[in-house]
Amino acid sequence: MMDLTDRLVRYRVLTGENDDPARRGTKNLVARSECALTCSDQDGIDRVIAALESSDIQLKARPADEKFYDWQSTYVEVDPQRATGGRILFGVAWYDEAYFAEKSQAFGNDMHTHMFKALGVEPGAVEVTHWRQTAIAA
């Protein structure tokens, strides 16, 4: 019998370009970032989701030629064995190499550090991994 005590529950709260191909259109992916923010309570989770949703609305309103990145879907991951808190998981799809090189470390700048703190995310509770898109020779 399967032990259900060692399970995480993950659910999508915002749909991004990876789950809505029309958002990417004809843009080519050059890199991807995977982000995880750990929150100690549900209020923190709710604040982060609201901030990401607000940012997503603003990003979708940009003209296509000014859109050098887009959000990928956002998930909340909770551990049923923990009373509170969880992780917010989301990605960034990068469409412009120069923009990626310039902005991919922005999550560590003073503005983002201040924003994370205001949302209830501690500086050590932010994880970001970057991936470059590569072509495999046939």
C-alpha positions as CSV (number, residue, x, y, z in Angstrom):
1,M,0.0,0.0,0.0
2,M,1.2,3.5,-0.8
3,D,2.3,5.8,2.0
4,L,0.3,9.0,1.6
5,T,2.1,10.9,4.4
6,D,5.0,11.8,2.0
7,R,3.0,13.8,-0.5
8,L,3.1,17.3,-1.8
9,V,0.1,18.9,-3.4
10,R,0.6,21.2,-6.3
11,Y,-2.1,23.2,-7.9
12,R,-2.1,25.8,-10.7
13,V,-3.3,29.3,-9.7
14,L,-2.3,31.3,-12.8
15,T,-2.0,30.2,-16.4
16,G,1.1,31.3,-18.3
17,E,2.5,31.1,-21.7
18,N,3.6,27.5,-21.4
19,D,-0.1,26.5,-21.0
20,D,-1.5,29.1,-23.4
21,P,0.5,28.9,-26.7
22,A,-1.3,32.0,-28.1
23,R,0.6,34.1,-25.6
24,R,3.9,33.2,-27.1
25,G,2.8,33.6,-30.7
26,T,5.7,33.5,-33.1
27,K,8.4,34.4,-30.5
28,N,11.2,32.0,-30.0
29,L,12.2,30.9,-26.5
30,V,15.9,31.6,-25.8
31,A,16.0,30.9,-22.1
32,R,13.8,29.9,-19.2
33,S,13.9,30.6,-15.5
34,E,12.3,28.5,-12.8
35,C,11.4,30.4,-9.6
36,A,10.4,29.1,-6.2
37,L,9.3,31.4,-3.3
38,T,8.7,29.9,0.1
39,C,6.1,31.5,2.3
40,S,5.5,30.7,5.9
41,D,1.8,31.2,5.9
42,Q,-1.3,31.4,3.7
43,D,-1.4,35.2,3.8
44,G,2.1,35.3,2.3
45,I,1.0,32.9,-0.4
46,D,-2.0,35.0,-1.2
47,R,0.1,38.2,-1.4
48,V,2.6,36.7,-3.8
49,I,-0.1,35.3,-6.0
50,A,-1.9,38.7,-6.1
51,A,1.4,40.4,-7.0
52,L,2.2,37.9,-9.8
53,E,-1.4,38.3,-11.1
54,S,-1.1,42.1,-11.2
55,S,2.3,41.8,-13.0
56,D,0.8,39.3,-15.5
57,I,-2.1,41.7,-16.3
58,Q,0.4,44.5,-16.9
59,L,2.7,42.3,-19.0
60,K,-0.2,41.0,-21.2
61,A,-1.1,44.7,-21.9
62,R,2.3,45.4,-23.5
63,P,2.6,45.5,-27.3
64,A,4.1,42.3,-28.7
65,D,7.2,44.1,-29.9
66,E,7.9,45.3,-26.3
67,K,7.4,41.9,-24.7
68,F,10.9,40.3,-24.2
69,Y,9.7,37.8,-21.6
70,D,6.5,36.3,-20.3
71,W,5.4,34.5,-17.2
72,Q,4.9,30.8,-17.3
73,S,2.2,29.1,-15.2
74,T,2.2,29.7,-11.4
75,Y,1.6,26.8,-9.0
76,V,1.2,26.6,-5.2
77,E,2.8,23.6,-3.6
78,V,1.8,22.7,-0.1
79,D,2.8,19.9,2.2
80,P,-0.3,18.4,3.8
81,Q,1.9,17.5,6.8
82,R,2.6,21.2,7.5
83,A,0.0,23.4,9.1
84,T,0.8,26.5,7.2
85,G,2.8,27.9,4.3
86,G,4.0,26.5,1.1
87,R,5.9,27.4,-2.1
88,I,4.9,29.4,-5.1
89,L,6.5,28.0,-8.3
90,F,6.5,29.9,-11.6
91,G,8.6,30.4,-14.6
92,V,9.9,33.1,-16.9
93,A,10.1,32.5,-20.6
94,W,12.7,34.8,-22.2
95,Y,12.5,35.7,-25.8
96,D,15.4,38.0,-26.3
97,E,19.0,37.0,-25.5
98,A,20.3,40.5,-24.7
99,Y,17.3,41.2,-22.4
100,F,17.8,37.9,-20.6
101,A,21.5,38.7,-20.1
102,E,20.6,42.1,-18.7
103,K,17.6,41.1,-16.5
104,S,18.0,37.5,-15.5
105,Q,19.5,38.4,-12.1
106,A,17.0,41.1,-11.3
107,F,15.4,38.9,-8.7
108,G,18.4,39.7,-6.4
109,N,18.4,43.5,-6.8
110,D,17.3,45.9,-4.1
111,M,13.9,46.5,-5.6
112,H,13.0,42.8,-5.7
113,T,14.5,42.2,-2.2
114,H,12.3,45.0,-0.9
115,M,9.3,43.7,-2.7
116,F,9.8,40.1,-1.5
117,K,10.1,41.4,2.1
118,A,6.9,43.4,1.7
119,L,5.1,40.2,0.5
120,G,6.4,38.2,3.4
121,V,9.1,36.3,1.6
122,E,12.5,36.1,3.3
123,P,15.6,36.8,1.2
124,G,16.8,33.2,1.7
125,A,13.4,31.8,0.6
126,V,13.9,32.7,-3.1
127,E,15.3,30.1,-5.5
128,V,15.9,30.8,-9.2
129,T,17.4,28.4,-11.8
130,H,18.1,29.6,-15.3
131,W,18.1,27.4,-18.4
132,R,19.1,28.3,-21.9
133,Q,17.3,26.9,-24.9
134,T,19.6,25.0,-27.2
135,A,19.1,23.2,-30.5
136,I,20.2,19.6,-30.8
137,A,22.0,18.8,-34.0
138,A,20.3,16.0,-36.0
